[in-house]
Structures are given as structure tokens and as C-alpha cells.
Amino acid sequence: MRQVMIFISMVLVLLLGSAGLQQLGGQARLDLTEHQLYSLSDGTEKILSELQKPLTMELYFSQQGSEDLTRLRAYAERVTELLEEYRLRAGGQLSVQRIDPEPFSEAEDDATRFGLQSVPVGNFGDSLYFGLVIRDADDNYEALTFLQPDREAYLEYEITQMIYRLQQDRAPVIGVLSGLPVMGGFDPRSGQPSGPWTAIEQLRNLYEVRSLPSDLTQVDEDVDVLMLIQPPELTDQTLYAIDQFALAGGRVMAFIDPVAETAQGGMMGMGDQASASSLQPLLKAWGVNWQPSEAVLDASNALVVSQGPGKPPLRHFGLLALSPAKQPEELLVTANLEALNFSSAGFLAAIDSATTEFQPWLFTSTESMRINANKLQLGNDLLALQREFTSADERQVLAAHVTGKASSAFTSEQASDWQQGDQAHLADTEQLAVTLVADTDWLSDRLWVQVQNFFGQRIATPWADNGALLVNLSDQMAGSAALMSLRARGQYQRPFTRVDHLRQQAEQRFLASEQRLQQRLQETEQKLNELQPEVGEDSLALTSEQQQALEEFQQQKLDIRRELREVQHALNQDIEALGARLKVLNIFILPLLLTLLAGLVAWLWQRRSVL
């Protein structure tokens, strides 16, 4: 009787659990993947919770064109599941549609109107669309023209960024305060005015870029991002204006350099000189240790430079070619970038007592050291740099995000003389958002782009990814502070490491046999060709011995080809055996163990009740 009651109780628990899940419906989800692949990041959920107007997410995917593309169809299902997760977390502000843009349909016309990319597939002129469009009620839209599976790790960031942009009523404003000729200036070598740096020109295609004076007393209210590029010596009042902007939720990008090589020309109409130390009070308040008199050398990432006629090229330990592939993989700002060039860079570190969170994202190699910045002035002896080099056996931080809790660099008493109107003094913040890079030369044209004048038009040809990095940083900083918390997601397709290992062993084991058989096959075919009569000759002209040899060689060719097939089959035997063992384990052994475990639990429960 007791066993019957236990069984009935377990059935009731299962029925009640099922009923509860039915009531929850699609809201009931449990993500058991290692990297939480099917859960949205906190930053995304924050942005979704703040949606002010409804949006429609339209996934265009060609069913007919993808019939034979199994992996792409599987990816499309994962994208659909991710979009559904967005819908569930948006409080009714998002709707999701999956659209099949069949040939010559209105849906295909819409896909073309939104600029989605059409990829030809098959041999019958079929086209494949696989893009995402997010739009509002006024038909303003953002689009991903083609969803590439190899960018799946960055999909959440791209979708969240699109949603955030559609919620904005204007283009973000980037205010630039610099002591370098980034907006254009005077070139003393040519005696002519010089145009703005190409990196800044790129930003103008995406944002409103505004030049700010070095003596500002308050940052304009509509500025979303304040970009500081080796600013000149700043007054305390200007520093206070920057301090309050950051504490009020404004985002700051600061590029500072112990040796700003582009500062030598100065700026047109500007007497101030760029300074490596003008931001020191703010950096200290943000919890950052910055030494303006020290630079870094890196032996592993050194670029090879020419020394002039009659001299061999040398590695310049202060001119660095960084590979983002060697940086942390989860970082979005360096995603898909291949080469970044820095020159006479400094280093950053966190102050031990800081309340902020210091998040490094760009490093030197471990073959690096710190030196006096004066030794990296132009014209110094490169051989001397190499002779004096002694590796510190640790990576130096070249760039970092600084977020979290921070206090003002000024007291309320100090601020009383600088406050504008009814502006209240902000003593601290919980949401500081600052990005620091310990170099400014990486923004200059000479380290990443070749600019040519083509009939009055500037043609820029990048040869490194410095400009793309600035765009990535601006995209991240110009959006919500929540966007800064997003990282690339983990692997959706886990590698079969055991299978790969078995395949390598099998290939090594049978490679020699395959090569030997292939050689025999080639020799046999060559002898067959020698015995075959030429075109127009009578095959009866062959002697009986030649005819017999010909038949033997043909039979030998068939035997060798059969052995080759057996070798190819043997390559997969170990893998098939592993698959069979896994099937037995999953279908029989694991269910049997679970059944035995359930029986043991029931027996222990019954035994405990009896006792």
C-alpha cells in the first residue's frame, strides 16, 4: 500500500509540474548551456526594459534557396529562437516575423528595398536571402544585410545596438577636444593647410562630430560622447566640466600619449600645446594609474622599419603591430580586426584602492618593458633601444574600459566658483563609463591609411584596422551604457575534439598505405597506357603475351582501387565505433542508470518511512 501511495505522489508531482509549465507557457525557459547561449545579457535586458515605442523584427530567410544548406537552416532556427527571446523580454514592445522572400514576390521587393544581400545558390538561378530588419511604426529601420554564421558570437550585440538606435530621435553627438590637428591644421612641411584625420572623417559619416574649445566651462547638453585626444593644458574649470559630464552619465573616450608624435606641427590658430599630463586629476579620481613620462617597448610585436639608403631594416621596439587575435576573444571592439598599429604608446594600470572596475582590452606581449618616454623621441637610435631592452615578462595594458562607482575629483567647496546657473555639484556616480587608450598616434593617417588626391577628391585606402577600431569604440560608447557590458557569446557549435583526435590518428596510420597504393596505381596505369594500341592501330596486332599482360594490369588496377576504397573506409571505422558506443551509452546505459537511481531513491524513502 505504501508503494502505491509513493507512486501516486510522484505522478501527482509530475502532473502539477506539467500544469505549471502550461500556465507559464513560453515564459518557462531553462538555459543549461555552458556559456548561457540562449539567455540575453543583462545589458540587453536593461535596454529592452526601457523601450519607449514598439518595434517589428523581420527575419528574411529563403526556404527554397536553403533546402540543401543544412547548417545554414540550423543557424536560422537559432536566430529565430534568439529573436523570440527578445520578444519575451520586451514587455510587448517587440513583435517577430519570419518572412520567406520568394522570387518575384512582394516580400522579395521589400528585402531589396531594405538593402538585404541576395546570394546566388544552386545551378538554377536561385537566390538566398538571410537578413534581419528591425523597424518602427514610421518605417525607420536598421538592417543586417546578411547574417553570417561565423559572426554568430556577435549577433546579440548587433541586434541590441539596432534596437537602441531606433529608439533615438537624432544622431549621437561626439564632442572632440584635442591639442592635436585632428580636425585639420597647418602642415609645416608643405606650407599648406592640412585636412582632418581620416579616422575623424569616418566618424562624420555616422555621427555628428563637433569640435569643442579647450577653455570650455560646460559640456554641451546634447553631447553624448566626449572624445579627448591629447588635450592641451586645461584649466581647473575645464577639468571640472569634464568631471561633472562623466558623473552625470556622459561617456568619455580619452586618448593620451607620452610621446604624441603628431603634436609637433601644432594646430592652426591654436597656441596651446598637447599635454600628456593634463588629465591626471581626473584619471586619479577614476582609479587609473597613468605615468606620462613612461612608454613601452615590445620585442614580439615590433614593426620592421627602413633606416634609409645603405642601411639594413631594423625592428622598431616602440612601433607596435598588434594582432587582435591575441587579445581576449570575447571583446566586441576588436572583433574581426586583423592588425592595429601603435607608436610610442604608454601603459595603464588600476589604482589598488579604486572603487571603479578596470577592464583591460588591449595588451602588449609578455616580451615588453617600460622605458623613459624621452628615449622614443623621433630620431633616436633603434639599435640602442634593442641593446637596452630587458623583458619584464609581463603584458602591459594599452587600453581599458573604466566603469562603475567613482567620485568627483573636486570638492563642493572647490566647485562653488565654477558651477553654471543652478547646476548642482555631483559628488559621485554608480555608472561611470570611460574608455582609455594610451596612445594617440594610432589615430593618425600614417599608421593605418594611405590618402591620395584623385581630381580633388580624397581617396583613403586602409592597410590596417585602426579606423575600424575607432568606429567600434564610438558605436559602443555612443549607445546606452548597457551596451558596454555586452561581450561576445560563446561557441554554439562545440568541436568534437575526441573525433578530431581519432581522425588524426587514423590518417597517420593509413596515410603510408594510401600513398603506396597510389604510387602502384600510377605505375600500373602508365604500363597500361604503354600497352594500349594507339588510335587507328589494330588491337589484334598485340601478341598473346601482350594481351595477357594488358589483362593482368587491368585486373591489378581494379585490385588496387579496391584496396584504396578499403583504406578510405578504415579511416572512419574508429569514428563509427565511437558513435556506436555513444549511442549505446545514451539509449541504454544512461536510462538504465537513471531508472536504478530512481529505484534506489524510492527504496531509501520507503526504508526511512518504515524506520
HUGI-V789936 format. One record per helix or strand of 3 or more residues. SS is the DSSP state (hx for helix, st for strand). FROM is the first residue (numbers start at 1). TO is the last residue. If there is no record, write none. Layout:
{{SS & FROM & TO} {SS & FROM & TO}}
//
This chain:
{{hx & 2 & 27} {hx & 42 & 49} {st & 55 & 61} {hx & 70 & 89} {st & 94 & 99} {hx & 106 & 113} {st & 118 & 121} {st & 126 & 136} {st & 141 & 144} {hx & 149 & 166} {st & 173 & 178} {st & 185 & 187} {st & 192 & 194} {hx & 198 & 204} {st & 208 & 211} {st & 225 & 229} {hx & 236 & 247} {st & 251 & 255} {hx & 261 & 265} {hx & 280 & 285} {st & 288 & 290} {st & 294 & 298} {st & 302 & 305} {st & 314 & 322} {hx & 324 & 326} {st & 340 & 343} {st & 348 & 350} {st & 356 & 363} {st & 368 & 372} {hx & 373 & 376} {hx & 382 & 387} {st & 397 & 407} {hx & 412 & 415} {st & 428 & 437} {hx & 441 & 443} {hx & 445 & 447} {st & 449 & 454} {st & 457 & 462} {hx & 466 & 478} {hx & 481 & 485} {hx & 497 & 531} {hx & 539 & 541} {hx & 544 & 571} {hx & 573 & 610}}
//
